[in-house]
Each structure stands twice: as C-alpha cells, then as structure tokens.
C-alpha cells in the first residue's frame, strides 16, 4: 500500500490507502472495521467489506450509501465517520 492518510474523531479512526488496484478507506471503532473500496481508475461501484481484505458485502454507486453501510457495520452514526480528504471524491 502507498499514500496512506488518516484521521480520528470520537473514537472512530479512518485510514485511506491506495494499492496497485484499489483505493480504500477503512474505518475502525470498538474493535470492528468497515472498508469502502473502489478501483484506482475511480469509475467502478464502491464495495463495502468488513475490513480491507474481507469479503465483499454489498456494492453501491454513491459514496454516501457506502458510508451509511460502513457506519451501520460499526454501530456509529454516518455523520461521525472521519472521512479523509483523499477519499472524499470516491463514488460515481
């Protein structure tokens, strides 16, 4: 992975990273993780997983819907997710 950025707010941490094939933002809270991933070209649907390498749970066109699912997996409010600036343009 390269280009890792992150942040933390209200006990929720976020890590943004780019791999050879994906852009990922992984949120962690209370011992749980949720990852939103998109291909590096930025035109594919977003995948939500229970962690960076977990199995895909669902796909979404919009980043807001993917964030909603990620927040649900963590048991937090979507407004509480600290989205790194580098990840703000994810989605179609």
PyMOL commands that place a pseudoatom at each C-alpha (Angstrom):
pseudoatom trace, name=CA, resn=UNK, resi=1, chain=A, elem=C, hetatm=0, pos=[0.000, 0.000, 0.000]
pseudoatom trace, name=CA, resn=UNK, resi=2, chain=A, elem=C, hetatm=0, pos=[1.055, 3.548, -0.539]
pseudoatom trace, name=CA, resn=UNK, resi=3, chain=A, elem=C, hetatm=0, pos=[-0.191, 7.079, 0.055]
pseudoatom trace, name=CA, resn=UNK, resi=4, chain=A, elem=C, hetatm=0, pos=[-1.753, 6.285, 3.415]
pseudoatom trace, name=CA, resn=UNK, resi=5, chain=A, elem=C, hetatm=0, pos=[-3.592, 9.103, 5.181]
pseudoatom trace, name=CA, resn=UNK, resi=6, chain=A, elem=C, hetatm=0, pos=[-5.973, 9.010, 8.055]
pseudoatom trace, name=CA, resn=UNK, resi=7, chain=A, elem=C, hetatm=0, pos=[-7.735, 10.693, 10.889]
pseudoatom trace, name=CA, resn=UNK, resi=8, chain=A, elem=C, hetatm=0, pos=[-9.657, 10.090, 14.069]
pseudoatom trace, name=CA, resn=UNK, resi=9, chain=A, elem=C, hetatm=0, pos=[-12.762, 11.579, 15.671]
pseudoatom trace, name=CA, resn=UNK, resi=10, chain=A, elem=C, hetatm=0, pos=[-14.909, 10.478, 18.606]
pseudoatom trace, name=CA, resn=UNK, resi=11, chain=A, elem=C, hetatm=0, pos=[-13.191, 7.097, 18.909]
pseudoatom trace, name=CA, resn=UNK, resi=12, chain=A, elem=C, hetatm=0, pos=[-13.526, 6.301, 15.191]
pseudoatom trace, name=CA, resn=UNK, resi=13, chain=A, elem=C, hetatm=0, pos=[-10.346, 6.087, 13.123]
pseudoatom trace, name=CA, resn=UNK, resi=14, chain=A, elem=C, hetatm=0, pos=[-10.043, 6.221, 9.346]
pseudoatom trace, name=CA, resn=UNK, resi=15, chain=A, elem=C, hetatm=0, pos=[-7.182, 5.084, 7.108]
pseudoatom trace, name=CA, resn=UNK, resi=16, chain=A, elem=C, hetatm=0, pos=[-7.084, 5.879, 3.393]
pseudoatom trace, name=CA, resn=UNK, resi=17, chain=A, elem=C, hetatm=0, pos=[-4.664, 3.921, 1.213]
pseudoatom trace, name=CA, resn=UNK, resi=18, chain=A, elem=C, hetatm=0, pos=[-4.053, 3.145, -2.433]
pseudoatom trace, name=CA, resn=UNK, resi=19, chain=A, elem=C, hetatm=0, pos=[-2.876, -0.265, -3.600]
pseudoatom trace, name=CA, resn=UNK, resi=20, chain=A, elem=C, hetatm=0, pos=[-1.934, -1.340, -7.124]
pseudoatom trace, name=CA, resn=UNK, resi=21, chain=A, elem=C, hetatm=0, pos=[-5.614, -1.896, -7.928]
pseudoatom trace, name=CA, resn=UNK, resi=22, chain=A, elem=C, hetatm=0, pos=[-7.750, -0.155, -5.318]
pseudoatom trace, name=CA, resn=UNK, resi=23, chain=A, elem=C, hetatm=0, pos=[-8.432, 2.944, -3.314]
pseudoatom trace, name=CA, resn=UNK, resi=24, chain=A, elem=C, hetatm=0, pos=[-9.610, 2.058, 0.213]
pseudoatom trace, name=CA, resn=UNK, resi=25, chain=A, elem=C, hetatm=0, pos=[-10.851, 3.867, 3.258]
pseudoatom trace, name=CA, resn=UNK, resi=26, chain=A, elem=C, hetatm=0, pos=[-11.056, 1.687, 6.358]
pseudoatom trace, name=CA, resn=UNK, resi=27, chain=A, elem=C, hetatm=0, pos=[-12.918, 2.834, 9.438]
pseudoatom trace, name=CA, resn=UNK, resi=28, chain=A, elem=C, hetatm=0, pos=[-12.319, 1.293, 12.882]
pseudoatom trace, name=CA, resn=UNK, resi=29, chain=A, elem=C, hetatm=0, pos=[-14.352, 1.652, 16.061]
pseudoatom trace, name=CA, resn=UNK, resi=30, chain=A, elem=C, hetatm=0, pos=[-14.918, -0.536, 19.088]
pseudoatom trace, name=CA, resn=UNK, resi=31, chain=A, elem=C, hetatm=0, pos=[-12.772, -3.367, 17.722]
pseudoatom trace, name=CA, resn=UNK, resi=32, chain=A, elem=C, hetatm=0, pos=[-14.712, -3.524, 14.427]
pseudoatom trace, name=CA, resn=UNK, resi=33, chain=A, elem=C, hetatm=0, pos=[-13.701, -2.465, 10.926]
pseudoatom trace, name=CA, resn=UNK, resi=34, chain=A, elem=C, hetatm=0, pos=[-15.501, -1.492, 7.743]
pseudoatom trace, name=CA, resn=UNK, resi=35, chain=A, elem=C, hetatm=0, pos=[-13.805, -0.776, 4.422]
pseudoatom trace, name=CA, resn=UNK, resi=36, chain=A, elem=C, hetatm=0, pos=[-15.113, 1.099, 1.383]
pseudoatom trace, name=CA, resn=UNK, resi=37, chain=A, elem=C, hetatm=0, pos=[-13.079, 0.256, -1.731]
pseudoatom trace, name=CA, resn=UNK, resi=38, chain=A, elem=C, hetatm=0, pos=[-13.064, 1.403, -5.356]
pseudoatom trace, name=CA, resn=UNK, resi=39, chain=A, elem=C, hetatm=0, pos=[-10.773, 0.619, -8.265]
pseudoatom trace, name=CA, resn=UNK, resi=40, chain=A, elem=C, hetatm=0, pos=[-7.914, 3.082, -8.785]
pseudoatom trace, name=CA, resn=UNK, resi=41, chain=A, elem=C, hetatm=0, pos=[-9.472, 4.366, -12.001]
pseudoatom trace, name=CA, resn=UNK, resi=42, chain=A, elem=C, hetatm=0, pos=[-12.391, 5.643, -9.926]
pseudoatom trace, name=CA, resn=UNK, resi=43, chain=A, elem=C, hetatm=0, pos=[-15.263, 4.564, -12.163]
pseudoatom trace, name=CA, resn=UNK, resi=44, chain=A, elem=C, hetatm=0, pos=[-16.410, 1.282, -10.613]
pseudoatom trace, name=CA, resn=UNK, resi=45, chain=A, elem=C, hetatm=0, pos=[-19.018, 0.768, -7.945]
pseudoatom trace, name=CA, resn=UNK, resi=46, chain=A, elem=C, hetatm=0, pos=[-17.892, 1.008, -4.339]
pseudoatom trace, name=CA, resn=UNK, resi=47, chain=A, elem=C, hetatm=0, pos=[-17.517, -2.217, -2.385]
pseudoatom trace, name=CA, resn=UNK, resi=48, chain=A, elem=C, hetatm=0, pos=[-18.198, -2.438, 1.332]
pseudoatom trace, name=CA, resn=UNK, resi=49, chain=A, elem=C, hetatm=0, pos=[-16.277, -5.067, 3.298]
pseudoatom trace, name=CA, resn=UNK, resi=50, chain=A, elem=C, hetatm=0, pos=[-15.810, -5.939, 6.960]
pseudoatom trace, name=CA, resn=UNK, resi=51, chain=A, elem=C, hetatm=0, pos=[-12.130, -4.877, 6.685]
pseudoatom trace, name=CA, resn=UNK, resi=52, chain=A, elem=C, hetatm=0, pos=[-9.512, -4.171, 3.998]
pseudoatom trace, name=CA, resn=UNK, resi=53, chain=A, elem=C, hetatm=0, pos=[-9.242, -7.770, 2.810]
pseudoatom trace, name=CA, resn=UNK, resi=54, chain=A, elem=C, hetatm=0, pos=[-12.657, -9.086, 3.853]
pseudoatom trace, name=CA, resn=UNK, resi=55, chain=A, elem=C, hetatm=0, pos=[-15.296, -10.492, 1.536]
pseudoatom trace, name=CA, resn=UNK, resi=56, chain=A, elem=C, hetatm=0, pos=[-17.495, -8.008, -0.277]
pseudoatom trace, name=CA, resn=UNK, resi=57, chain=A, elem=C, hetatm=0, pos=[-20.818, -7.454, 1.484]
pseudoatom trace, name=CA, resn=UNK, resi=58, chain=A, elem=C, hetatm=0, pos=[-22.503, -5.021, -0.912]
pseudoatom trace, name=CA, resn=UNK, resi=59, chain=A, elem=C, hetatm=0, pos=[-21.860, -2.633, -3.827]
pseudoatom trace, name=CA, resn=UNK, resi=60, chain=A, elem=C, hetatm=0, pos=[-23.027, 0.951, -4.157]
pseudoatom trace, name=CA, resn=UNK, resi=61, chain=A, elem=C, hetatm=0, pos=[-22.859, 3.701, -6.782]
pseudoatom trace, name=CA, resn=UNK, resi=62, chain=A, elem=C, hetatm=0, pos=[-22.795, 6.521, -4.257]
pseudoatom trace, name=CA, resn=UNK, resi=63, chain=A, elem=C, hetatm=0, pos=[-20.227, 7.167, -1.577]
pseudoatom trace, name=CA, resn=UNK, resi=64, chain=A, elem=C, hetatm=0, pos=[-22.951, 8.342, 0.810]
pseudoatom trace, name=CA, resn=UNK, resi=65, chain=A, elem=C, hetatm=0, pos=[-24.723, 4.976, 0.628]
pseudoatom trace, name=CA, resn=UNK, resi=66, chain=A, elem=C, hetatm=0, pos=[-21.453, 3.082, 1.114]
pseudoatom trace, name=CA, resn=UNK, resi=67, chain=A, elem=C, hetatm=0, pos=[-20.613, 5.262, 4.131]
pseudoatom trace, name=CA, resn=UNK, resi=68, chain=A, elem=C, hetatm=0, pos=[-24.070, 4.581, 5.565]
pseudoatom trace, name=CA, resn=UNK, resi=69, chain=A, elem=C, hetatm=0, pos=[-23.422, 0.825, 5.354]
pseudoatom trace, name=CA, resn=UNK, resi=70, chain=A, elem=C, hetatm=0, pos=[-19.938, 1.213, 6.866]
pseudoatom trace, name=CA, resn=UNK, resi=71, chain=A, elem=C, hetatm=0, pos=[-21.378, 3.219, 9.773]
pseudoatom trace, name=CA, resn=UNK, resi=72, chain=A, elem=C, hetatm=0, pos=[-24.027, 0.538, 10.304]
pseudoatom trace, name=CA, resn=UNK, resi=73, chain=A, elem=C, hetatm=0, pos=[-21.324, -2.161, 10.475]
pseudoatom trace, name=CA, resn=UNK, resi=74, chain=A, elem=C, hetatm=0, pos=[-19.505, -0.148, 13.139]
pseudoatom trace, name=CA, resn=UNK, resi=75, chain=A, elem=C, hetatm=0, pos=[-22.633, 0.797, 15.076]
pseudoatom trace, name=CA, resn=UNK, resi=76, chain=A, elem=C, hetatm=0, pos=[-21.981, 4.540, 14.721]
pseudoatom trace, name=CA, resn=UNK, resi=77, chain=A, elem=C, hetatm=0, pos=[-23.696, 7.475, 13.044]
pseudoatom trace, name=CA, resn=UNK, resi=78, chain=A, elem=C, hetatm=0, pos=[-22.597, 8.149, 9.476]
pseudoatom trace, name=CA, resn=UNK, resi=79, chain=A, elem=C, hetatm=0, pos=[-22.014, 11.808, 10.382]
pseudoatom trace, name=CA, resn=UNK, resi=80, chain=A, elem=C, hetatm=0, pos=[-19.397, 10.651, 12.913]
pseudoatom trace, name=CA, resn=UNK, resi=81, chain=A, elem=C, hetatm=0, pos=[-17.182, 8.955, 10.290]
pseudoatom trace, name=CA, resn=UNK, resi=82, chain=A, elem=C, hetatm=0, pos=[-13.974, 10.989, 9.823]
pseudoatom trace, name=CA, resn=UNK, resi=83, chain=A, elem=C, hetatm=0, pos=[-13.645, 10.773, 6.021]
pseudoatom trace, name=CA, resn=UNK, resi=84, chain=A, elem=C, hetatm=0, pos=[-10.059, 11.541, 4.944]
pseudoatom trace, name=CA, resn=UNK, resi=85, chain=A, elem=C, hetatm=0, pos=[-9.809, 14.299, 2.345]
pseudoatom trace, name=CA, resn=UNK, resi=86, chain=A, elem=C, hetatm=0, pos=[-8.189, 11.911, -0.154]
pseudoatom trace, name=CA, resn=UNK, resi=87, chain=A, elem=C, hetatm=0, pos=[-11.296, 9.693, -0.025]
pseudoatom trace, name=CA, resn=UNK, resi=88, chain=A, elem=C, hetatm=0, pos=[-13.892, 12.463, -0.386]
pseudoatom trace, name=CA, resn=UNK, resi=89, chain=A, elem=C, hetatm=0, pos=[-14.204, 12.006, -4.164]
pseudoatom trace, name=CA, resn=UNK, resi=90, chain=A, elem=C, hetatm=0, pos=[-14.924, 8.256, -4.111]
pseudoatom trace, name=CA, resn=UNK, resi=91, chain=A, elem=C, hetatm=0, pos=[-18.113, 7.088, -5.820]
pseudoatom trace, name=CA, resn=UNK, resi=92, chain=A, elem=C, hetatm=0, pos=[-19.648, 7.538, -9.215]
for i in range(1, 92): cmd.bond("trace and resi %d" % i, "trace and resi %d" % (i + 1))
show_as sticks, trace
zoom trace
